[in-house]
Amino acid sequence: MIPIQRMRAALRALGVIGLIAVAPAASAQTFSDAFAGFGSNDREPIQIEAKELKVQDKSQSAVFSGDVVVTQGEATLKTQKLIVHYDGSAAGGVNQRISRLEASGRVYIASKDQTATGENATFDMNRQLMVMTGKEVVLSQGPNVVVGNRLTVNLKTGQADLEAPKSGRVKVLIQPKSLNEGAPRN
């Protein structure tokens, strides 16, 4: 069992930098728009649910496991295990800074009509990069789908790169009418 004071300190540490944030919606969104502000929104409250939480002060980490669900604003992260690495001690409370997140086991990220799924995801807050990997990494917006096995997203700019497996190809399915739905009309 985790003492309630340590749990509160860990949750305060997690609140310093938002785990999930969404850039303001544009009239014609791209696949990467859902990730453009990821990790930078400290105005929205964060809710984390898991079956278990272990705070490991020596390794400066908190491990959430068992059907982990993280929500902030309109964004959701679901996974089986989430390790949050932070700078400083959990006893330091507000001076905590998240440096890295590691999600493993059926990772699902959703915001509005955009989703990304894979086996594992890492969020490097110092470099502002998210990398999602798996046998199939699926990135979708509405009916449009892109499939590869490694997705890299620059969290600051929102630029997304999807790589194909060594023996395969990136697959894209774009529904023609969906491209015009968000575009301004003349």
GIPE-V942026 format. One line per field, one symbol per residue. ss: DSSP state (h for helix, s for strand, l for the rest). psi: psi as a letter, one per 30 degrees, with the letter a starting at -180 (. if undefined). Layout:
ss: ???
psi: ???
//
This chain:
ss: lllhhhhhhhhhhhhlllllllllllllllhhhhhllllllllllssssllsssssllllssssssssssssllsssssssssssssllhhhhhhlsssssssssssssssllsssssssssssllllsssssssssssssllssssssssssslllllsssslllllllsssllllhhhhlllll
psi: kkkeeeeeeeeeeffekkekkklkklejllefeffegkgfjgfklkkkklfkkkkieeghlkjkljhkkkkkbgkkkklekkkjklkakfffcfgkkkekkjkkjikkkkkbgklkkaelkkjjfefhkkkkllejkkkljbfkkkkafjkkkjfefgkkkklllegalkkkjkjeffffefkkk.
//
